[in-house]
Amino acid sequence: MLFIHPMWDHESERIGKRLCTPSEYTLHVVAELIGFAGLLMLLATPLVLAWRGVVGTFQAADLWSLAVPFAVGFVSEVLFRYSWRLAFKWGYRYDTERCEASWLEAGERRTYKYPDQPADATDRGRGADLAG
């Protein structure tokens, strides 16, 4: 997925990776930004080439500029995968069923789970106030 990387499954996964490996999380964010820039270039390049064709300055060698967005997307994908490889090296794991991230720190397993909403913030609690 050269330009758009998979979304986080849950906030626990995102925050867990940030807590486990801050530098790898930053690398992950940079990879997503580079991928987005590559996607914008992929959309803009044909428009620039078409404009050059209309103006009359288009040359066949200009078609090589279509390779640039794919090269940027490839760099983005490499950085994205490398960030996950380093996170897994530090023992990062995510349990999708429990929505819980865990990693090894100083030889022991640490866990993180995003806090759930408080019980008074449910729709049933607000609906009771409106019905009364």
N, C-alpha and C positions, 0 to 999 in steps of 0.2 A: 504494500500500500504506500506508494511513493510519496504522496502528498498529504493524505489525511490518515492519521494513526487512530487505532481503536480508542474509544472513549473509556474513561474509568468506569468500573463496575459499580463502585460505591465510594462515598467520601472516605470511608475507612481505608480503602485501597490507596487513594491519592495521598492522604495525610500520613498513612503508614509508611509509604515510600519516602515521603519528605522527612519524616522523623528518623527512618532507618539510615538513609544515605542522602544527605542534603545536596552534595555535589552531583550525584547521579540524577537526583530529581531536577536540578537546574539544567543538566544536560538534556533531560527529557523535554523540558519546557523549551529550550533552545531548538531542539530538533523539531518540535511542533511549529515553532515560529518560522524556521527555515522551510519546512514543508508548505506552510501557508504562503510564503513568499514565492516558492516554486509554482504553486497552483495559480497564483495571480499572474506570474510570468507566462504560464501555459495558456492562460486565457488572453493575455495581452499580445503575445507574439504574433498570432495570426492576424490580429487587427492591424498591427504595425506593418506586417508584410503586405496586407491588402492595401493599406494606405500608400505604401511605397509603390505598389503596382498602379494605383490610380494616378499618382503624381508623375510616374514614369521613371523613378529612380531604382526600381527593383532589378536585382541581378540574381541569377541562379545560385550564386554562392551564398546569398542571404538565407537560403533555406537551412543552412547549418545553424542558424540562430534558434531553430526549433529544438535543437539538442540541448540547449542551455537549461531550460526548465526541467528536463528529465535528469540532467546531471545534478541539479540542485535537489530534486526529489530523491535521487539516489543517496546523496550526502545526508539528507534528512533521515532516510531509512536506516543508514548505517549508524548514525548517532543514536537514534531511537533504540535500535536493537542492542547497541553497546551499553546504553544506560540500564537496560533491563538485565543484561548479562552481569554487569557489575553489582546490581542490586541482589541478584540471585547468589552471587559469590559471597555476599555478606549474610546469606541465610534468609533473605526476605521471602516470605510466603504469604499468600492471601487465600483465606477460606471463603468461598463464595456463598456457602450455605449459612454460615454464621456472620458474614460481613465483618470479618476480623482479619487484620493484618498482623503478622508476627515476623520477628527477625532476631538474629543472634547479636547480643551485645555483652561484651566481657564474659563470654562463655555461657551465658544463660539466655533463655528465650524471653523476649519482651513482646507484649501484645498491645494492640490499639484497636479500639472499636469506637466509631463515631457515636456520640450520644444520641439517644432517641429523643423524640419530643416528649415533654412532660404530659402527664395524664390530663391536666386541665386544658390543654390546647387541642383536644380532639373536637371534631365537628359536633359530636353528641353533646358535649359540654356547652358549646356556643349555641346550639339549637335550643337547648333548654332555656337559655336566657331569653331568646326571641319568642318562645311559645308562651311564657308566663306573662 
